[in-house]
Amino acid sequence: MKILFVVILPTILIWTLGFPLLTYWQIRKRIKNLDDKDSIIKYGVFYIGLKDDRVYWEILVNNFRKAIVVIVTASITEKKAFM
């Protein structure tokens, strides 16, 4: 149970909240220069094909998918542990 609070929860928080927020913040800083080669190379996968005012959408969708995978995996693992 200790590993849950020391390793698992901080990791989940970093990957489901920290990474998406950091990525969104970096894209918003470059909102005027999204066509710049450096911005496309670093962050293009998150906003190519989206309107400038909707750059958050891909980050939000990917974050939701990661959270679902973590929840399902944790649920399956927990059920197997009690069997």
Contacts in CASP RR format, 6 or more apart in sequence:
PFRMAT RR
TARGET T0000
AUTHOR 0000-0000-0000
METHOD contacts of the structure
MODEL  1
MKILFVVILPTILIWTLGFPLLTYWQIRKRIKNLDDKDSIIKYGVFYIGL
KDDRVYWEILVNNFRKAIVVIVTASITEKKAFM
12 70 0 8 1.000
15 66 0 8 1.000
15 70 0 8 1.000
16 63 0 8 1.000
16 66 0 8 1.000
16 67 0 8 1.000
16 70 0 8 1.000
20 59 0 8 1.000
20 60 0 8 1.000
20 62 0 8 1.000
20 63 0 8 1.000
23 43 0 8 1.000
23 46 0 8 1.000
23 59 0 8 1.000
24 55 0 8 1.000
24 56 0 8 1.000
24 59 0 8 1.000
26 42 0 8 1.000
26 43 0 8 1.000
27 34 0 8 1.000
27 39 0 8 1.000
27 43 0 8 1.000
27 46 0 8 1.000
27 47 0 8 1.000
27 55 0 8 1.000
27 56 0 8 1.000
27 59 0 8 1.000
28 55 0 8 1.000
30 36 0 8 1.000
30 39 0 8 1.000
30 43 0 8 1.000
31 52 0 8 1.000
31 55 0 8 1.000
33 39 0 8 1.000
34 40 0 8 1.000
34 44 0 8 1.000
34 47 0 8 1.000
34 52 0 8 1.000
34 55 0 8 1.000
40 48 0 8 1.000
45 58 0 8 1.000
46 55 0 8 1.000
46 58 0 8 1.000
46 59 0 8 1.000
46 62 0 8 1.000
47 55 0 8 1.000
47 58 0 8 1.000
50 57 0 8 1.000
50 58 0 8 1.000
END
